[in-house]
Amino acid sequence: MWGRRRGRRGAGRGAEELRARRREREAALRKARREEQLVSKRLLREDSAVEEVGQDGADAVPDPLSEDEVLELLRAVQRGSEDRKGSLGRLRRALQNEETQQKFVRLEGSVRTLTGLFTSSLADMQLEAARCLHELSHSSDPAVAEACLPVTSYLLTYLSGHSVEFTELCLYTLGNLVVESEAVRKRLLPQGIIPVLASCIQSPHEAVLEGVGYVLSQLLQAKESPVEIIPQVLDSVLPQHMLRLVCSSLKAGLGAAVEFAWCLHYIICRHKSNTVLLVLGAVPALTSLLLDLASEIPQDAPEGLELCFLQQHPFLGQECLWLLNNLTADNPFLCSTLLSLDLLPALLQLLPCSQMATVLVLTVLCNIAEKGPFLCQRLLQQPVLPLLLPILAQPDPEALGQCLELLHLLFLHCPQAAADFTRQGGNQALEQHQSTPELQERAQALLHMVRQPLGAPSPCHTTLPAFS
């Protein structure tokens, strides 16, 4: 239920409660985003897909093999006949079926046989065995990942392999294995996976860089990451190269830039001290990236055309917003820096871009507004209030919730904002939500604030509840 603040001291406590509730909502939002696009394992089949697809271009998963059929394939691979590569190819295709994967790893010596071919001196056999191991790493069955444990040290060794394709396969196989197997992570950390990745990140090949970013992002999401992984990463050369690659995305390739942007995101939101990133110049570097993106807009473009770029690469704006949110969450200095660099107009332009962008921009604005009257006044120097009115007409509850919270913070710290909001027709925008169950209490509290005479003490000390 809602509470009332009893004076200026209560205001601080209420702001802390709001911050905690918003952090909970953001954690859920990050979790949903992360599980949707990043925690899921990745599969590299592009190079071999041509021989496997049907006439309609669909890559069909083969039917499961019987145990006898799997055993026969394994024996064919072990016999060392002239057709061993063909047998490996048939095994790889069979391992695209998860049931077949489970039967294969249960056979005695199966993974050991693949490991032997993977470490052989024949490059074509090595590559085909690597593809088989990659198929196994994509399994959702933890037992399959555990069965691949003996091969992890070889995967690390071959990250300095003889071909980009082979190195890329090893990287994505490792990334698939570490994401859900703590046993794999515990083996790889003492074996030096962080130093190896620090070496690989200096590769000139974009495919390798993107693979490094994938492995690192998977490691940084592990439950033990804040204690066992992030400190090792920060002590290495990885942070400086991550920043370099994120900020040279227009030249080095967007794929790697996005992977390392996520890596920075996980470090910032899971590690208490980000001094290393600040010393490396993360804030000016990311600001420079935004300016570089803005420079891609034609100078003579009509108003609003600057968003065609975001239509081509919508994810890039979201990645930057995620990072800005984490940088400004509990840091007044970085909030002031964002305003001092005059990034607020560009931020406000992103409000109508997409549902996700609206929520993220509003979240960053809340981060700024909760820092107190001075920053709220700086916010209100821009046309923030008129831009919030269309959002109040949207059906999205997440955007509405963030919008109502931002209004609450502005009214709390700058009572004049409530009067300005009323003059712009804000009352009517709030009144339409009085009959919406999940919004009515929040809307009524804000209406109570804007209807009070300027200078009245009580309305500015109302605590808005978060969504349950």
Secondary structure, 3 states (H helix, E strand, C coil): CCCECCCHHHHHHHHHHHHHHHHHHHHHHHHHHHHHHCCCCCCCCHHHHHHCCCCCCCCCCCCCCCHHHHHHHHHHHHHCCCCHHHHHHHHHHHCCCHHHHHHHHHCCCHHHHHHHHHCCCCHHHHHHHHHHHHHHHCCCCHHHHHHCHHHHHHHHHHHHCCCHHHHHHHHHHHHHHHCCCHHHHHHHCCCCHHHHHHHHCCCCCHHHHHHHHHHHHHHHCCCCHHHHHHHHHHCCCHHHHHHHHHHCHHHHCHHHHHHHHHHHHHHHHHCCCCHHHHHCCHHHHHHHHHHHHHHCCCCCCCCCHHHHHHHHCHHHHHHHHHHHHHHHCCCHHHHHHHHHCCCHHHHHHCCCCCHHHHHHHHHHHHHHHCCCHHHHHHHHCCCHHHHHHHHCCCCCHHHHHHHHHHHHHHHHHCHHHHHHHHHCCHHHHHHCCCCCCCCHHHHHHHHHHHHCCCCCCCHHHECCCCCC
